[in-house]
């Protein structure tokens, strides 16, 4: 059995269309949307609307953790658009990205949400052969896979951030599985530190506790684009960051 795994797709519909080549199934761990491209500021919804220079400025403010200033800066730009709320403009752009991505996605595919995704929009674009899972399990090739989507709350206020308690409840609902799939990593420093952004992203302590308690064979995740360590072991469990798919364009391969 061969399964390809991607995360942090961020609008790479071209590469996503080929991500299932040679595989029996595809797993996508979320972050389909590209709102702001930290690597190439000219890309993404924000730059499309306000230009690359504005995107560079917003990235600078966020990287310096000046979040209130970042919100004030972007709020002024949104106010200048006129008719419609910022949410209206953003949702239209997200819908176009989702339409392209779900059409390109190979099947069968098993998908969860990232922290920048908008869960209530998925249903409008999911098609036959694509299964969305969050706090749920499924069987692929005789092995049990559990899926936990979304991220934890941060000053960035991305669309699908939830409380630690709600996230822990989803982890508990999944229970013991062979392969545990999440968007964010377990809360270990080497897995949550981004060496390019030079900051700690939020990982899940509930996920870490579940790994220690249930010892799945493998834990797969993304979220941290340039981690200090891409893999580590917790007891017998191998923990793997499957990579920043927008940047790499190639999936992680899981075989058994």
C-alpha positions in Angstrom: 0.0 0.0 0.0 1.3 3.4 -0.9 -0.2 6.7 0.4 1.1 10.2 -0.5 0.7 12.9 2.2 0.7 16.6 1.7 0.2 19.6 4.0 0.3 23.4 3.5 -0.7 23.3 -0.1 -1.4 27.0 -0.1 -3.0 27.2 -3.6 -0.5 24.9 -5.4 -3.2 23.4 -7.6 -0.7 22.5 -10.3 1.4 20.3 -8.0 -1.6 19.0 -6.2 -2.9 17.5 -9.4 0.2 15.3 -9.6 0.5 14.5 -5.9 -1.3 11.2 -6.2 0.7 9.8 -9.1 1.7 6.3 -8.3 -0.2 6.2 -5.0 -3.2 4.2 -3.8 -4.6 7.3 -1.9 -3.8 10.9 -1.1 -3.9 12.5 2.4 -4.1 16.2 2.7 -3.4 17.8 6.1 -4.8 21.2 5.3 -3.9 24.8 4.7 -5.2 24.8 1.2 -5.7 28.6 1.2 -2.9 31.1 0.3 -3.8 34.4 1.9 -0.3 35.8 2.5 2.9 34.3 0.9 5.8 34.8 3.3 8.3 33.3 0.8 7.0 35.2 -2.3 5.1 38.3 -1.2 3.7 38.9 -4.6 1.4 35.8 -4.3 -1.7 35.2 -2.3 -5.1 36.9 -1.7 -3.7 39.9 0.1 -1.2 40.8 -2.6 -3.7 40.2 -5.3 -5.9 42.8 -3.7 -3.4 45.4 -2.4 -0.1 44.7 -4.2 3.2 43.2 -3.3 4.5 46.3 -1.4 1.5 46.1 1.0 2.1 42.4 1.4 5.7 43.0 2.3 4.7 45.5 4.9 2.2 43.2 6.5 4.7 40.4 6.6 7.2 42.7 8.3 4.8 43.7 11.0 3.7 40.1 11.6 7.2 38.8 11.7 8.1 41.4 14.2 5.1 40.3 16.2 3.5 43.8 16.0 0.1 42.3 15.6 -2.0 45.3 16.6 -0.1 47.4 14.1 -0.6 44.8 11.4 -4.3 44.7 12.0 -4.5 48.5 11.9 -2.5 48.6 8.6 -4.6 45.9 6.9 -7.8 47.3 8.3 -7.2 50.6 6.6 -6.6 48.8 3.3 -9.8 46.8 3.6 -11.8 49.9 4.4 -10.6 51.5 1.2 -12.2 48.8 -0.9 -15.6 50.3 -0.6 -18.7 48.0 -1.1 -18.7 44.8 0.9 -17.0 43.7 4.1 -13.5 42.3 4.2 -15.0 38.9 4.9 -17.0 39.2 1.6 -13.9 40.0 -0.4 -11.8 37.3 1.2 -14.5 34.6 0.9 -14.9 35.2 -2.8 -11.1 34.8 -3.2 -11.0 31.7 -1.0 -13.9 30.2 -3.0 -11.9 30.5 -6.2 -8.9 28.8 -4.7 -11.1 26.0 -3.3 -12.8 25.5 -6.6 -9.4 25.1 -8.3 -7.8 22.9 -5.6 -10.7 20.5 -5.1 -11.0 20.1 -8.9 -7.3 19.3 -9.1 -7.2 17.0 -6.1 -6.6 13.3 -7.0 -8.9 10.6 -5.6 -9.3 8.8 -3.4 -8.3 11.6 -1.0 -8.7 12.0 2.8 -8.6 15.6 3.8 -8.6 17.6 7.1 -8.5 21.3 7.8 -5.5 23.6 8.4 -5.6 26.7 10.6 -6.0 29.0 7.5 -8.9 27.0 6.1 -12.6 27.8 6.3 -14.4 24.6 7.1 -17.9 25.6 6.3 -16.9 26.3 2.6 -15.5 22.8 2.0 -18.9 21.2 1.4 -19.5 23.4 -1.6 -16.4 21.9 -3.4 -15.9 18.4 -2.1 -16.7 15.8 -4.8 -17.0 12.1 -5.0 -13.8 10.3 -3.8 -12.8 13.0 -1.4 -13.5 12.4 2.3 -13.2 15.2 4.9 -12.3 14.1 8.5 -11.8 16.1 11.7 -11.8 14.4 15.0 -12.7 11.2 13.2 -11.1 7.9 12.0 -11.1 5.8 8.8 -9.4 2.7 7.5 -7.0 2.8 4.7 -5.3 -0.4 3.5 -6.2 -2.2 6.7 -4.7 0.4 9.0 -6.7 2.8 11.2 -6.0 6.5 10.5 -7.2 9.3 12.8 -7.5 13.0 11.7 -7.4 16.2 13.8 -7.7 19.4 11.9 -7.2 23.1 12.6 -4.9 25.0 14.9 -4.8 26.5 18.3 -5.4 30.2 19.1 -2.6 32.7 18.3 -2.3 36.4 17.9 -2.5 35.8 14.1 -6.2 35.0 14.4 -6.3 32.7 11.4 -9.8 31.3 10.4 -9.7 27.9 12.0 -8.1 28.4 15.4 -9.9 26.7 18.3 -9.4 26.5 22.1 -7.0 24.0 23.6 -10.0 22.3 25.2 -11.9 21.9 21.9 -8.8 20.6 20.2 -8.1 18.1 23.0 -11.7 16.8 22.7 -11.0 16.0 19.0 -7.8 14.2 19.9 -9.7 12.2 22.5 -12.5 11.4 20.0 -9.9 9.9 17.7 -8.4 7.7 20.4 -5.9 4.9 19.6 -5.0 4.5 15.9 -2.2 3.2 13.8 -1.5 6.5 12.0 -2.4 9.8 13.6 -2.7 12.8 11.1 -3.0 16.4 12.3 -2.3 19.8 10.8 -0.2 21.1 13.7 2.6 19.1 15.4 2.8 17.7 18.9 4.2 20.3 21.3 7.9 19.5 21.2 10.4 22.4 20.7 12.3 20.8 17.8 9.0 20.3 15.9 7.4 23.7 16.5 10.4 26.0 16.0 10.6 27.6 12.5 14.2 28.3 11.7 13.3 30.8 8.9 10.6 32.7 10.8 12.7 32.4 14.0 9.8 31.7 16.2 7.9 28.9 18.0 4.6 28.0 16.3 1.9 26.5 18.4 1.9 22.8 18.8 -0.6 20.6 20.7 0.2 19.3 24.2 -3.0 17.1 23.9 -1.5 15.6 20.8 1.8 14.9 22.6 0.0 13.3 25.5 -2.1 11.1 23.2 1.1 9.9 21.4 2.8 9.0 24.7 -0.4 7.2 25.9 -1.4 5.3 22.8 1.9 5.0 20.8 0.6 5.1 17.2 3.1 3.8 14.6 3.3 7.1 12.9 2.2 10.7 13.4 2.0 13.0 10.4 1.6 16.7 10.4 2.7 20.0 8.8 2.1 23.7 9.7 5.7 24.5 10.5 7.2 25.3 7.1 10.9 25.2 8.1 11.1 23.1 11.3 14.3 22.7 13.4 13.7 18.9 13.1 11.5 17.3 10.4 11.1 14.0 12.4 11.7 12.6 15.9 10.6 9.6 17.9 8.4 9.5 21.0 8.7 6.0 22.3 8.0 3.7 19.4 6.1 6.4 17.5 7.8 8.1 14.5 6.7 11.8 14.2 7.1 13.3 10.7 6.6 16.8 9.4 5.5 15.9 5.8 6.8 19.2 4.4 5.7 22.5 3.1 4.0 21.3 -0.1 3.7 24.8 -1.7 7.5 25.1 -1.5 8.5 21.5 -2.3 5.8 20.4 -4.7 6.3 16.8 -3.8 4.4 14.6 -1.3 5.7 12.5 1.6 5.4 8.8 0.8 4.0 6.4 3.4 4.3 2.7 2.4 3.4 -0.6 4.1 
